[in-house]
């Protein structure tokens, strides 16, 4: 016959605030990194910014 164990004793660890905090912090860090990559990607891929800064010349100078 199988030995019965109470459900609170059978759990490996408590799930609670520490797990939730780690998940929230990881999500926030991922969002910050994503935003940084989006901003960086727009800056290197925007030819209008290069034209406005004078990187291209029209030959009349």
Phi and psi restraints in degrees (range 20) as a CNS / XPLOR table:
assign (resid 1 and name C) (resid 2 and name N)
       (resid 2 and name CA) (resid 2 and name C) 1.0 -74.7 20.0 2
assign (resid 2 and name N) (resid 2 and name CA)
       (resid 2 and name C) (resid 3 and name N) 1.0 142.1 20.0 2
assign (resid 2 and name C) (resid 3 and name N)
       (resid 3 and name CA) (resid 3 and name C) 1.0 -78.3 20.0 2
assign (resid 3 and name N) (resid 3 and name CA)
       (resid 3 and name C) (resid 4 and name N) 1.0 130.1 20.0 2
assign (resid 3 and name C) (resid 4 and name N)
       (resid 4 and name CA) (resid 4 and name C) 1.0 -87.2 20.0 2
assign (resid 4 and name N) (resid 4 and name CA)
       (resid 4 and name C) (resid 5 and name N) 1.0 132.8 20.0 2
assign (resid 4 and name C) (resid 5 and name N)
       (resid 5 and name CA) (resid 5 and name C) 1.0 -120.2 20.0 2
assign (resid 5 and name N) (resid 5 and name CA)
       (resid 5 and name C) (resid 6 and name N) 1.0 136.4 20.0 2
assign (resid 5 and name C) (resid 6 and name N)
       (resid 6 and name CA) (resid 6 and name C) 1.0 -63.7 20.0 2
assign (resid 6 and name N) (resid 6 and name CA)
       (resid 6 and name C) (resid 7 and name N) 1.0 149.3 20.0 2
assign (resid 6 and name C) (resid 7 and name N)
       (resid 7 and name CA) (resid 7 and name C) 1.0 -64.8 20.0 2
assign (resid 7 and name N) (resid 7 and name CA)
       (resid 7 and name C) (resid 8 and name N) 1.0 -33.6 20.0 2
assign (resid 7 and name C) (resid 8 and name N)
       (resid 8 and name CA) (resid 8 and name C) 1.0 -72.6 20.0 2
assign (resid 8 and name N) (resid 8 and name CA)
       (resid 8 and name C) (resid 9 and name N) 1.0 -23.7 20.0 2
assign (resid 8 and name C) (resid 9 and name N)
       (resid 9 and name CA) (resid 9 and name C) 1.0 -84.8 20.0 2
assign (resid 9 and name N) (resid 9 and name CA)
       (resid 9 and name C) (resid 10 and name N) 1.0 -24.5 20.0 2
assign (resid 9 and name C) (resid 10 and name N)
       (resid 10 and name CA) (resid 10 and name C) 1.0 -79.6 20.0 2
assign (resid 10 and name N) (resid 10 and name CA)
       (resid 10 and name C) (resid 11 and name N) 1.0 -17.1 20.0 2
assign (resid 10 and name C) (resid 11 and name N)
       (resid 11 and name CA) (resid 11 and name C) 1.0 -72.7 20.0 2
assign (resid 11 and name N) (resid 11 and name CA)
       (resid 11 and name C) (resid 12 and name N) 1.0 146.4 20.0 2
assign (resid 11 and name C) (resid 12 and name N)
       (resid 12 and name CA) (resid 12 and name C) 1.0 -76.4 20.0 2
assign (resid 12 and name N) (resid 12 and name CA)
       (resid 12 and name C) (resid 13 and name N) 1.0 -40.9 20.0 2
assign (resid 12 and name C) (resid 13 and name N)
       (resid 13 and name CA) (resid 13 and name C) 1.0 -154.4 20.0 2
assign (resid 13 and name N) (resid 13 and name CA)
       (resid 13 and name C) (resid 14 and name N) 1.0 161.1 20.0 2
assign (resid 13 and name C) (resid 14 and name N)
       (resid 14 and name CA) (resid 14 and name C) 1.0 -78.9 20.0 2
assign (resid 14 and name N) (resid 14 and name CA)
       (resid 14 and name C) (resid 15 and name N) 1.0 138.6 20.0 2
assign (resid 14 and name C) (resid 15 and name N)
       (resid 15 and name CA) (resid 15 and name C) 1.0 -100.2 20.0 2
assign (resid 15 and name N) (resid 15 and name CA)
       (resid 15 and name C) (resid 16 and name N) 1.0 128.3 20.0 2
assign (resid 15 and name C) (resid 16 and name N)
       (resid 16 and name CA) (resid 16 and name C) 1.0 -167.4 20.0 2
assign (resid 16 and name N) (resid 16 and name CA)
       (resid 16 and name C) (resid 17 and name N) 1.0 -143.4 20.0 2
assign (resid 16 and name C) (resid 17 and name N)
       (resid 17 and name CA) (resid 17 and name C) 1.0 -60.9 20.0 2
assign (resid 17 and name N) (resid 17 and name CA)
       (resid 17 and name C) (resid 18 and name N) 1.0 -44.3 20.0 2
assign (resid 17 and name C) (resid 18 and name N)
       (resid 18 and name CA) (resid 18 and name C) 1.0 -57.9 20.0 2
assign (resid 18 and name N) (resid 18 and name CA)
       (resid 18 and name C) (resid 19 and name N) 1.0 -40.4 20.0 2
assign (resid 18 and name C) (resid 19 and name N)
       (resid 19 and name CA) (resid 19 and name C) 1.0 -68.2 20.0 2
assign (resid 19 and name N) (resid 19 and name CA)
       (resid 19 and name C) (resid 20 and name N) 1.0 -42.6 20.0 2
assign (resid 19 and name C) (resid 20 and name N)
       (resid 20 and name CA) (resid 20 and name C) 1.0 -63.9 20.0 2
assign (resid 20 and name N) (resid 20 and name CA)
       (resid 20 and name C) (resid 21 and name N) 1.0 -41.5 20.0 2
assign (resid 20 and name C) (resid 21 and name N)
       (resid 21 and name CA) (resid 21 and name C) 1.0 -63.7 20.0 2
assign (resid 21 and name N) (resid 21 and name CA)
       (resid 21 and name C) (resid 22 and name N) 1.0 -43.9 20.0 2
assign (resid 21 and name C) (resid 22 and name N)
       (resid 22 and name CA) (resid 22 and name C) 1.0 -61.4 20.0 2
assign (resid 22 and name N) (resid 22 and name CA)
       (resid 22 and name C) (resid 23 and name N) 1.0 -43.4 20.0 2
assign (resid 22 and name C) (resid 23 and name N)
       (resid 23 and name CA) (resid 23 and name C) 1.0 -65.1 20.0 2
assign (resid 23 and name N) (resid 23 and name CA)
       (resid 23 and name C) (resid 24 and name N) 1.0 -41.2 20.0 2
assign (resid 23 and name C) (resid 24 and name N)
       (resid 24 and name CA) (resid 24 and name C) 1.0 -66.6 20.0 2
assign (resid 24 and name N) (resid 24 and name CA)
       (resid 24 and name C) (resid 25 and name N) 1.0 -44.8 20.0 2
assign (resid 24 and name C) (resid 25 and name N)
       (resid 25 and name CA) (resid 25 and name C) 1.0 -63.0 20.0 2
assign (resid 25 and name N) (resid 25 and name CA)
       (resid 25 and name C) (resid 26 and name N) 1.0 -41.7 20.0 2
assign (resid 25 and name C) (resid 26 and name N)
       (resid 26 and name CA) (resid 26 and name C) 1.0 -63.3 20.0 2
assign (resid 26 and name N) (resid 26 and name CA)
       (resid 26 and name C) (resid 27 and name N) 1.0 -40.2 20.0 2
assign (resid 26 and name C) (resid 27 and name N)
       (resid 27 and name CA) (resid 27 and name C) 1.0 -65.6 20.0 2
assign (resid 27 and name N) (resid 27 and name CA)
       (resid 27 and name C) (resid 28 and name N) 1.0 -42.4 20.0 2
assign (resid 27 and name C) (resid 28 and name N)
       (resid 28 and name CA) (resid 28 and name C) 1.0 -64.4 20.0 2
assign (resid 28 and name N) (resid 28 and name CA)
       (resid 28 and name C) (resid 29 and name N) 1.0 -42.0 20.0 2
assign (resid 28 and name C) (resid 29 and name N)
       (resid 29 and name CA) (resid 29 and name C) 1.0 -63.0 20.0 2
assign (resid 29 and name N) (resid 29 and name CA)
       (resid 29 and name C) (resid 30 and name N) 1.0 -40.4 20.0 2
assign (resid 29 and name C) (resid 30 and name N)
       (resid 30 and name CA) (resid 30 and name C) 1.0 -63.1 20.0 2
assign (resid 30 and name N) (resid 30 and name CA)
       (resid 30 and name C) (resid 31 and name N) 1.0 -38.8 20.0 2
assign (resid 30 and name C) (resid 31 and name N)
       (resid 31 and name CA) (resid 31 and name C) 1.0 -67.1 20.0 2
assign (resid 31 and name N) (resid 31 and name CA)
       (resid 31 and name C) (resid 32 and name N) 1.0 -39.6 20.0 2
assign (resid 31 and name C) (resid 32 and name N)
       (resid 32 and name CA) (resid 32 and name C) 1.0 -64.4 20.0 2
assign (resid 32 and name N) (resid 32 and name CA)
       (resid 32 and name C) (resid 33 and name N) 1.0 -44.8 20.0 2
assign (resid 32 and name C) (resid 33 and name N)
       (resid 33 and name CA) (resid 33 and name C) 1.0 -64.1 20.0 2
assign (resid 33 and name N) (resid 33 and name CA)
       (resid 33 and name C) (resid 34 and name N) 1.0 -42.9 20.0 2
assign (resid 33 and name C) (resid 34 and name N)
       (resid 34 and name CA) (resid 34 and name C) 1.0 -60.1 20.0 2
assign (resid 34 and name N) (resid 34 and name CA)
       (resid 34 and name C) (resid 35 and name N) 1.0 -45.7 20.0 2
assign (resid 34 and name C) (resid 35 and name N)
       (resid 35 and name CA) (resid 35 and name C) 1.0 -61.9 20.0 2
assign (resid 35 and name N) (resid 35 and name CA)
       (resid 35 and name C) (resid 36 and name N) 1.0 -41.6 20.0 2
assign (resid 35 and name C) (resid 36 and name N)
       (resid 36 and name CA) (resid 36 and name C) 1.0 -62.4 20.0 2
assign (resid 36 and name N) (resid 36 and name CA)
       (resid 36 and name C) (resid 37 and name N) 1.0 -41.9 20.0 2
assign (resid 36 and name C) (resid 37 and name N)
       (resid 37 and name CA) (resid 37 and name C) 1.0 -67.4 20.0 2
assign (resid 37 and name N) (resid 37 and name CA)
       (resid 37 and name C) (resid 38 and name N) 1.0 -38.2 20.0 2
assign (resid 37 and name C) (resid 38 and name N)
       (resid 38 and name CA) (resid 38 and name C) 1.0 -62.6 20.0 2
assign (resid 38 and name N) (resid 38 and name CA)
       (resid 38 and name C) (resid 39 and name N) 1.0 -45.7 20.0 2
assign (resid 38 and name C) (resid 39 and name N)
       (resid 39 and name CA) (resid 39 and name C) 1.0 -64.0 20.0 2
assign (resid 39 and name N) (resid 39 and name CA)
       (resid 39 and name C) (resid 40 and name N) 1.0 -45.9 20.0 2
assign (resid 39 and name C) (resid 40 and name N)
       (resid 40 and name CA) (resid 40 and name C) 1.0 -62.3 20.0 2
assign (resid 40 and name N) (resid 40 and name CA)
       (resid 40 and name C) (resid 41 and name N) 1.0 -42.0 20.0 2
assign (resid 40 and name C) (resid 41 and name N)
       (resid 41 and name CA) (resid 41 and name C) 1.0 -64.6 20.0 2
assign (resid 41 and name N) (resid 41 and name CA)
       (resid 41 and name C) (resid 42 and name N) 1.0 -37.7 20.0 2
assign (resid 41 and name C) (resid 42 and name N)
       (resid 42 and name CA) (resid 42 and name C) 1.0 -68.5 20.0 2
assign (resid 42 and name N) (resid 42 and name CA)
       (resid 42 and name C) (resid 43 and name N) 1.0 -35.8 20.0 2
assign (resid 42 and name C) (resid 43 and name N)
       (resid 43 and name CA) (resid 43 and name C) 1.0 -68.8 20.0 2
assign (resid 43 and name N) (resid 43 and name CA)
       (resid 43 and name C) (resid 44 and name N) 1.0 -39.1 20.0 2
assign (resid 43 and name C) (resid 44 and name N)
       (resid 44 and name CA) (resid 44 and name C) 1.0 -83.4 20.0 2
assign (resid 44 and name N) (resid 44 and name CA)
       (resid 44 and name C) (resid 45 and name N) 1.0 -13.0 20.0 2
assign (resid 44 and name C) (resid 45 and name N)
       (resid 45 and name CA) (resid 45 and name C) 1.0 -110.4 20.0 2
assign (resid 45 and name N) (resid 45 and name CA)
       (resid 45 and name C) (resid 46 and name N) 1.0 9.7 20.0 2
assign (resid 45 and name C) (resid 46 and name N)
       (resid 46 and name CA) (resid 46 and name C) 1.0 -103.7 20.0 2
assign (resid 46 and name N) (resid 46 and name CA)
       (resid 46 and name C) (resid 47 and name N) 1.0 99.4 20.0 2
assign (resid 46 and name C) (resid 47 and name N)
       (resid 47 and name CA) (resid 47 and name C) 1.0 -69.8 20.0 2
assign (resid 47 and name N) (resid 47 and name CA)
       (resid 47 and name C) (resid 48 and name N) 1.0 -22.0 20.0 2
assign (resid 47 and name C) (resid 48 and name N)
       (resid 48 and name CA) (resid 48 and name C) 1.0 -65.6 20.0 2
assign (resid 48 and name N) (resid 48 and name CA)
       (resid 48 and name C) (resid 49 and name N) 1.0 -33.9 20.0 2
assign (resid 48 and name C) (resid 49 and name N)
       (resid 49 and name CA) (resid 49 and name C) 1.0 -68.1 20.0 2
assign (resid 49 and name N) (resid 49 and name CA)
       (resid 49 and name C) (resid 50 and name N) 1.0 -35.0 20.0 2
assign (resid 49 and name C) (resid 50 and name N)
       (resid 50 and name CA) (resid 50 and name C) 1.0 -68.0 20.0 2
assign (resid 50 and name N) (resid 50 and name CA)
       (resid 50 and name C) (resid 51 and name N) 1.0 -40.8 20.0 2
assign (resid 50 and name C) (resid 51 and name N)
       (resid 51 and name CA) (resid 51 and name C) 1.0 -67.3 20.0 2
assign (resid 51 and name N) (resid 51 and name CA)
       (resid 51 and name C) (resid 52 and name N) 1.0 -38.2 20.0 2
assign (resid 51 and name C) (resid 52 and name N)
       (resid 52 and name CA) (resid 52 and name C) 1.0 -69.7 20.0 2
assign (resid 52 and name N) (resid 52 and name CA)
       (resid 52 and name C) (resid 53 and name N) 1.0 -28.6 20.0 2
assign (resid 52 and name C) (resid 53 and name N)
       (resid 53 and name CA) (resid 53 and name C) 1.0 -85.8 20.0 2
assign (resid 53 and name N) (resid 53 and name CA)
       (resid 53 and name C) (resid 54 and name N) 1.0 -3.6 20.0 2
assign (resid 53 and name C) (resid 54 and name N)
       (resid 54 and name CA) (resid 54 and name C) 1.0 90.6 20.0 2
assign (resid 54 and name N) (resid 54 and name CA)
       (resid 54 and name C) (resid 55 and name N) 1.0 17.4 20.0 2
assign (resid 54 and name C) (resid 55 and name N)
       (resid 55 and name CA) (resid 55 and name C) 1.0 -69.5 20.0 2
assign (resid 55 and name N) (resid 55 and name CA)
       (resid 55 and name C) (resid 56 and name N) 1.0 -29.4 20.0 2
assign (resid 55 and name C) (resid 56 and name N)
       (resid 56 and name CA) (resid 56 and name C) 1.0 -103.7 20.0 2
assign (resid 56 and name N) (resid 56 and name CA)
       (resid 56 and name C) (resid 57 and name N) 1.0 138.7 20.0 2
assign (resid 56 and name C) (resid 57 and name N)
       (resid 57 and name CA) (resid 57 and name C) 1.0 -113.3 20.0 2
assign (resid 57 and name N) (resid 57 and name CA)
       (resid 57 and name C) (resid 58 and name N) 1.0 151.1 20.0 2
assign (resid 57 and name C) (resid 58 and name N)
       (resid 58 and name CA) (resid 58 and name C) 1.0 -94.6 20.0 2
assign (resid 58 and name N) (resid 58 and name CA)
       (resid 58 and name C) (resid 59 and name N) 1.0 -2.5 20.0 2
assign (resid 58 and name C) (resid 59 and name N)
       (resid 59 and name CA) (resid 59 and name C) 1.0 90.8 20.0 2
assign (resid 59 and name N) (resid 59 and name CA)
       (resid 59 and name C) (resid 60 and name N) 1.0 -3.9 20.0 2
assign (resid 59 and name C) (resid 60 and name N)
       (resid 60 and name CA) (resid 60 and name C) 1.0 -89.0 20.0 2
assign (resid 60 and name N) (resid 60 and name CA)
       (resid 60 and name C) (resid 61 and name N) 1.0 6.2 20.0 2
